[in-house]
Amino acid sequence: LKLVDWSYSNWDSFPGVPPDPYWGSHQPWWKTWCKFFDIQEVFAKDRPNFFVVGNHELAESRAKTGGLWGFPEVMMRVRMPRNERWFSFVRGPVAVVVLDSSMGPLTNRQFLWADRMLGNYRAEGIPWLVIAEHHPIYGPRTWQRLAKQLEELTAKHDVDLFLAGHRHRYERWERMTRGVPDPEGTLHITSGGGGQSQ
């Protein structure tokens, strides 16, 4: 899973990438994308890659579409399952539900879908449930409404692992249930470095 802001990299010295008035030198352009996917091709050709969209993909798309919401730049380059920004998959004993938190709290449609998928996987007896999305539930500057939605899903379905990106560092929280330490709760990991520290 790619959890990080994968369209947000320090390309300050990349030739031909002009500074953007809002995003500074971090605004990705087509050369940045080509370089990124050239690097990823080594890994992606032998194994599936699943991308979790984040706020920087949204920011780029808004800049390129004159303020329209959506992810045309991302969707042109990456084929998502069901052509959606949220999806699920099963690998062996693990079911992963990938959510799109890029615009804040989950839409009602997405929340109900995630609730149904997690419930179905539990009913099928899949032993490990994982939620992956871009924004961590815990820590500084969390979206409270989004956190409440995700806490409800993790507690209701006994989710084993919650993976997030967004913060450009590694964080591992003790197991939690609805914000309270619980040895039987969900393990929360933020892996937002993408191999580069800021």
C-alpha positions in Angstrom: 0.0 0.0 0.0 1.2 3.5 -0.8 -0.1 5.6 2.1 2.0 8.8 1.7 1.4 12.0 -0.2 2.7 10.4 -3.3 2.4 13.5 -5.5 4.2 15.6 -2.8 7.9 15.2 -3.0 10.8 17.5 -2.6 11.6 18.2 -6.2 13.2 21.5 -5.4 16.2 20.8 -7.7 14.2 19.1 -10.5 15.0 21.0 -13.7 12.1 22.7 -15.3 9.7 22.6 -12.4 8.7 26.2 -11.7 7.6 27.3 -8.2 3.8 27.4 -7.7 2.5 30.5 -6.0 0.4 28.5 -3.5 2.3 25.3 -3.0 5.8 26.7 -3.4 8.3 24.4 -5.1 6.3 21.3 -4.2 3.7 21.6 -7.0 4.2 18.4 -9.1 4.1 18.6 -12.8 4.2 16.0 -15.5 8.0 15.5 -15.2 7.6 14.8 -11.5 4.9 12.2 -12.2 7.0 10.5 -14.9 10.0 10.3 -12.5 7.9 8.9 -9.7 6.4 6.2 -11.9 9.8 5.3 -13.4 11.0 4.6 -9.8 7.8 2.7 -9.0 8.0 0.5 -12.1 10.8 -1.6 -10.7 8.4 -2.7 -7.9 5.1 -2.5 -9.6 5.9 -4.8 -12.5 6.2 -7.8 -10.2 3.5 -7.1 -7.6 0.3 -5.2 -7.3 0.4 -1.7 -5.9 -2.6 -0.1 -4.1 -2.7 3.6 -3.8 -4.4 5.5 -1.0 -5.2 9.1 -2.2 -4.3 12.0 0.1 -4.7 15.7 0.4 -1.9 16.6 -2.0 -3.4 14.6 -4.8 -6.6 16.6 -4.2 -4.6 19.9 -4.1 -2.9 19.1 -7.4 -6.2 18.2 -9.1 -7.8 21.4 -7.9 -4.9 23.5 -9.3 -5.1 21.7 -12.6 -8.9 21.8 -13.0 -9.5 25.4 -11.9 -10.8 24.5 -8.5 -12.9 21.5 -9.3 -13.0 18.6 -6.8 -11.8 15.3 -8.0 -8.6 13.5 -8.9 -8.2 13.5 -12.7 -4.4 13.5 -12.5 -4.3 10.5 -10.2 -7.0 8.5 -12.0 -5.3 9.0 -15.3 -2.1 7.4 -14.0 -3.3 4.8 -11.6 -6.0 2.2 -12.2 -7.9 1.8 -8.9 -10.1 -1.2 -8.3 -13.7 -0.6 -9.4 -12.3 2.8 -10.7 -13.0 4.2 -7.2 -10.9 6.0 -4.6 -12.1 3.6 -2.0 -12.0 -0.2 -2.4 -11.1 -3.4 -0.6 -9.1 -6.5 -1.3 -8.2 -9.8 0.4 -4.8 -11.4 0.4 -4.6 -14.7 2.3 -5.9 -14.2 5.8 -6.0 -10.4 5.6 -8.8 -8.2 4.3 -7.9 -4.5 3.6 -10.5 -1.8 3.3 -9.0 1.3 1.7 -10.9 4.6 2.4 -10.7 8.1 0.9 -10.4 10.8 3.6 -8.9 13.4 1.3 -11.9 15.8 1.5 -12.5 15.3 5.3 -15.1 13.1 6.8 -16.3 10.1 4.9 -19.4 10.5 2.8 -22.4 8.6 3.9 -22.1 6.3 0.9 -18.5 5.5 1.6 -19.1 5.0 5.4 -22.0 2.6 4.8 -20.0 0.7 2.2 -17.0 0.4 4.6 -19.4 -0.7 7.4 -20.9 -3.4 5.1 -17.5 -4.6 3.8 -16.0 -4.9 7.2 -19.1 -6.8 8.5 -19.0 -9.1 5.5 -15.3 -9.9 6.0 -15.9 -10.7 9.7 -18.9 -12.9 8.9 -16.7 -14.8 6.3 -14.3 -15.6 9.1 -11.3 -13.6 7.7 -9.1 -13.3 10.7 -7.3 -10.0 10.1 -9.1 -6.8 9.2 -7.1 -3.7 8.2 -8.3 -0.2 7.4 -6.0 2.0 5.3 -6.6 5.7 4.6 -4.5 8.8 4.5 -5.3 10.7 7.7 -4.4 9.3 11.1 -7.1 9.2 13.7 -4.9 10.2 16.6 -2.3 13.0 17.1 -2.1 16.7 16.3 -4.6 18.3 13.9 -6.9 15.4 13.4 -10.3 15.9 11.9 -12.6 15.1 14.8 -15.7 14.1 12.7 -13.5 11.8 10.6 -11.8 10.4 13.7 -15.2 9.6 15.2 -16.4 7.8 12.0 -13.2 5.7 11.9 -13.3 4.9 15.6 -16.8 3.7 15.2 -15.8 1.4 12.3 -12.7 0.0 14.1 -14.5 -0.6 17.4 -17.7 -2.2 15.8 -15.7 -4.6 13.6 -12.7 -5.3 15.9 -10.3 -4.0 13.2 -6.8 -5.3 13.9 -4.7 -2.7 12.2 -5.3 0.9 11.1 -2.7 2.3 8.6 -2.4 6.0 7.7 0.1 8.4 6.1 -0.2 12.2 6.0 2.3 13.0 8.7 5.7 12.8 7.2 7.1 10.5 9.9 6.6 7.1 11.6 4.2 6.9 14.5 2.9 3.8 16.3 0.2 4.2 18.9 -0.7 1.7 21.6 -3.8 -0.4 20.8 -6.9 1.8 21.2 -10.7 1.5 21.3 -12.6 4.8 20.8 -9.6 6.8 22.0 -8.9 4.7 25.1 -5.9 2.4 25.5 -7.1 -1.2 25.2 -4.8 -4.2 24.8 -7.5 -5.8 22.7 -8.1 -2.7 20.5 -6.8 -1.6 17.1 -3.1 -1.0 16.5 -2.6 2.4 14.8 0.5 3.0 12.6 1.3 6.1 10.7 3.9 5.6 8.0 4.0 8.9 6.1 7.7 9.3 5.4 7.7 7.7 2.0 11.5 7.1 2.5 12.2 10.7 3.0 12.2 12.8 6.2 11.2 16.4 6.3 
